[in-house]
Amino acid sequence: MKLYYTPNSPYARICRITAIEGGLGDRLELDWVGLRTPDSPVVAISPLGRVPLLQDGDLVLPEARHICAYLDEKSGRQTVARYGDWQAVAAEAQSLAFLDVVTVWSRETRRQEEDRSAFMLEVADIQVRRGLAHLNKTLEVPTGAPPISFDTLCIVAGLGMMRFYELVPDWREAHPTLAAWSDAYDAVPSIAESAPSQDALRPLTR
Ligand SMILES: N[C@@H](CCC(=O)N[C@@H](CS)C(=O)NCC(=O)O)C(=O)O
């Protein structure tokens, strides 16, 4: 199995952590690809050229949630909420939406200054701060090993991006429960080793 990824993609990060936690780290070949480059190997098999993208034989599977469900099938674990368990699906969808709005915000900040939309920056700021307040109110700090699920990994990846791009500088003081929750997860080796890094940062291009 091969995962096309970029090191700072939060969606790919979720897949990488899920593979490691499922004991599939050795079976998953990682291929760091360029984005928005016509010669990217991803474009040849998936027209929009996005990551994460999993290839296993003739299967070419986009979307982090589907990839994690596929990895679950291989590992025998369940990290993705099962359709039917609608409360879990709803919680997962909220967490994914949090990651999505953090991603939108971080992308906007990475554009050339003259291309940035003040409106989009303001909307994303409001949404992310609402998301933080919701998470601070609803999450419980794990007492033992933090449960790894697609739901919790969306929050981990969203907070990781938010911190990396310094989007909400006072978030820890404003949301102490969430900060303690985040510290517990950041101590998990697969999460620590997959954190976004300056070395992997690339400018956004068309
Ligand atoms: N909904 C997708 C989101 C994937 C996504 O946004 N990938 C970004 C990298 S983080 C990408 O490939 N962007 C390519 C582009 O913007 O051209 C998922 O869950 O996998």
The ligand as a Tripos MOL2 file, in Angstrom:
@<TRIPOS>MOLECULE
LIG
   20    19     1     0     0
SMALL
NO_CHARGES

@<TRIPOS>ATOM
      1 N1        -11.3220   16.3870    2.2070 N.3       1 LIG1
      2 C1         -9.9760   15.9810    1.8970 C.3       1 LIG1
      3 C2         -9.0780   17.1970    2.0650 C.3       1 LIG1
      4 C3         -7.7020   16.9530    1.4850 C.3       1 LIG1
      5 C4         -6.9610   18.2590    1.2400 C.2       1 LIG1
      6 O1         -7.4660   19.3590    1.4350 O.2       1 LIG1
      7 N2         -5.7080   18.1050    0.7960 N.am      1 LIG1
      8 C5         -4.8650   19.2350    0.4810 C.3       1 LIG1
      9 C6         -3.5830   19.1870    1.2730 C.3       1 LIG1
     10 S1         -3.8840   19.4010    2.9960 S.3       1 LIG1
     11 C7         -4.4780   19.1860   -0.9710 C.2       1 LIG1
     12 O2         -4.1630   18.1420   -1.4880 O.2       1 LIG1
     13 N3         -4.4800   20.3270   -1.6570 N.am      1 LIG1
     14 C8         -4.0580   20.3710   -3.0140 C.3       1 LIG1
     15 C9         -4.3750   21.6600   -3.6170 C.2       1 LIG1
     16 O3         -4.8610   22.5240   -2.8790 O.co2     1 LIG1
     17 O4         -4.1120   21.8200   -4.7870 O.co2     1 LIG1
     18 C10        -9.5710   14.8360    2.8320 C.2       1 LIG1
     19 O5        -10.2370   14.6250    3.8470 O.co2     1 LIG1
     20 O6         -8.6130   14.1140    2.5230 O.co2     1 LIG1
@<TRIPOS>BOND
     1     1     2 1
     2     2     3 1
     3     2    18 1
     4     3     4 1
     5     4     5 1
     6     5     6 2
     7     5     7 1
     8     7     8 1
     9     8     9 1
    10     8    11 1
    11     9    10 1
    12    11    12 2
    13    11    13 1
    14    13    14 1
    15    14    15 1
    16    15    16 2
    17    15    17 1
    18    18    19 2
    19    18    20 1
@<TRIPOS>SUBSTRUCTURE
     1 LIG1         1 GROUP 0 **** ****
